[in-house]
């Protein structure tokens, strides 16, 4: 590796003196202080993993000292999968087409998506982004494949829930997804620029993506319990459940409540209740 400007190396690698372990090929010819630091550290610490080579500088990346909460947030995807199973929405059970007068489950693999987040995405994210962040490892390949697959599932879910979800809730899901994608792109840029603090901040924002979805899902469940489902699903008697204009109030419940109040008022007045 030939470097023509030593100041360029110092500018791009401000934290080089904090290197604890790495591997240098015998033919490396770089800054003197950088080499001496690595050799002195190698005499104390044996290399365990293969360091990641920067694609532009062609230098081994020193190990990152990531905070503990960086590794903890990797399991936010696991938490998101658990909450998806705990708050299974109505559209997954009754969102399919009606066959022989009975409702069908929606075709979207909702439970498969949740179990992939729980069993695969969380642990792989921890090993790739925390344990082997600055090392060459197969965990990075598996983590990228899972991230792309699960993001595709999430985008497919956003398409499926459009007609089942309140507009304000749907807009919140879209906003959270857009913010997560921007955070991930910024973390990639910070990683290429060797900006450790920027990478930690933006990648933590990316890992907070499932937490923001949990908050939106919780608020959606609060609205559904208070006002009823937004979409007119069919009940067990295959009768359409209609919603009011105020965001899901059931018209059948309003009519039944008014009828009961009228009967009670006639009894108090000493009159015979009307025959329904």
WODA-V583410 format. One record per pair of residues at least 24 apart in sequence whose ideal C-beta (glycine too) atoms are under 8 Angstrom apart, sorted by the first residue. I is the first residue (numbers start at 1). GAP is how many residues later the second one is. D is the distance in Angstrom with one decimal. If there is no record, write none. Layout:
<<I	GAP	D> <I	GAP	D>>
This chain:
<<1	24	7.9> <1	26	7.6> <1	27	5.3> <1	28	6.4> <1	29	6.0> <1	57	5.2> <1	58	6.8> <2	27	6.0> <3	26	7.4> <3	27	5.1> <3	28	6.8> <6	25	5.1> <9	25	6.6> <9	48	7.6> <9	50	7.4> <12	45	5.8> <12	182	6.0> <13	44	7.7> <13	46	6.9> <13	49	7.6> <13	181	6.7> <14	180	7.9> <15	47	6.5> <15	179	8.0> <15	181	6.6> <16	46	6.3> <18	44	6.6> <18	47	7.3> <19	43	4.1> <19	44	7.1> <20	25	6.1> <20	42	7.6> <20	43	5.8> <21	24	4.5> <21	25	7.6> <21	26	5.6> <21	27	6.8> <21	42	6.5> <22	25	6.7> <22	29	4.6> <22	38	4.9> <22	40	6.4> <22	41	7.4> <23	24	4.7> <23	27	6.4> <23	28	5.7> <23	37	6.8> <24	36	6.6> <30	29	6.6> <49	83	6.7> <49	86	4.0> <49	87	7.4> <49	88	7.1> <50	85	6.1> <50	86	4.5> <51	83	6.5> <51	84	6.1> <51	85	7.3> <52	82	5.2> <52	83	6.0> <52	84	5.6> <54	140	7.4> <55	137	7.7> <56	136	7.2> <61	73	4.7> <61	133	7.6> <62	72	6.9> <63	70	8.0> <63	71	5.1> <63	72	7.8> <64	69	5.2> <64	70	5.1> <64	132	6.2> <64	135	7.8> <66	64	6.0> <66	67	6.4> <66	134	6.6> <67	133	7.0> <69	135	7.4> <70	59	7.5> <70	60	6.1> <70	130	6.1> <70	133	7.3> <70	134	6.3> <70	137	7.9> <71	55	5.9> <71	58	7.9> <71	59	3.8> <71	60	7.8> <73	131	5.7> <73	134	3.9> <73	135	6.6> <74	48	6.5> <74	51	4.2> <74	52	4.0> <74	55	5.7> <74	56	5.7> <74	133	6.1> <75	47	4.6> <75	48	7.9> <75	50	7.7> <75	51	6.4> <76	46	7.6> <76	131	5.2> <76	132	6.5> <76	133	7.4> <76	134	4.6> <76	135	5.4> <77	40	4.9> <77	44	4.2> <77	45	4.6> <77	48	6.0> <77	73	7.6> <77	130	7.7> <77	133	5.4> <78	39	6.4> <78	40	5.2> <78	43	7.3> <78	44	3.2> <78	45	7.6> <79	43	7.8> <79	131	6.3> <79	132	7.3> <79	135	7.1> <80	37	5.6> <80	130	3.0> <80	131	7.5> <80	133	6.1> <80	134	6.2> <81	32	7.8> <81	33	4.4> <81	34	6.6> <81	35	7.3> <81	36	3.1> <81	37	3.8> <81	40	7.5> <81	41	7.5> <82	32	7.8> <82	36	6.1> <83	131	5.0> <83	134	6.6> <84	26	7.2> <84	29	7.3> <84	30	4.1> <84	33	7.2> <84	133	7.8> <85	26	7.0> <85	29	5.0> <85	30	8.0> <85	33	7.9> <87	130	5.5> <87	131	7.4> <87	134	5.6> <89	72	7.5> <89	75	7.3> <89	131	8.0> <90	74	7.6> <90	134	7.7> <90	139	5.6> <90	141	7.7> <90	143	5.8> <91	69	7.4> <91	70	6.3> <91	73	4.0> <91	140	6.7> <91	142	7.8> <94	139	4.6> <94	140	6.4> <95	65	7.6> <95	69	6.2> <95	136	7.9> <95	138	7.8> <98	136	6.8> <98	140	7.5> <101	137	5.0> <102	136	7.1> <103	130	7.3> <103	131	5.2> <103	135	7.7> <106	54	6.7> <108	48	6.7> <108	49	6.3> <108	52	4.9> <109	44	7.6> <110	47	7.4> <113	37	7.1> <113	40	4.5> <113	41	7.8> <113	44	7.1> <116	30	7.2> <116	33	7.4> <116	34	6.2> <116	37	7.5> <117	33	6.4> <117	93	7.5> <120	26	5.6> <121	25	5.2> <121	26	7.3> <121	29	5.6> <125	82	7.4> <129	74	6.8> <129	78	7.9> <163	68	6.4> <164	66	6.7> <164	67	4.4> <165	55	7.2> <165	65	6.3> <165	66	8.0> <166	54	7.2> <166	57	6.7> <166	64	4.8> <166	81	6.5> <166	82	7.5> <169	47	6.4> <169	50	7.2> <169	51	4.8> <169	54	7.3> <172	44	4.6> <172	47	7.9> <173	40	7.0> <173	43	6.0> <176	33	6.7> <176	36	4.4> <176	37	5.8> <176	40	6.4> <177	32	7.8> <179	26	7.6> <179	30	7.8> <179	33	7.5> <180	25	7.6> <180	26	5.9> <180	29	3.8> <180	32	7.7> <183	26	7.6> <223	24	7.3> <223	25	7.1> <224	24	7.1> <228	25	7.9>>
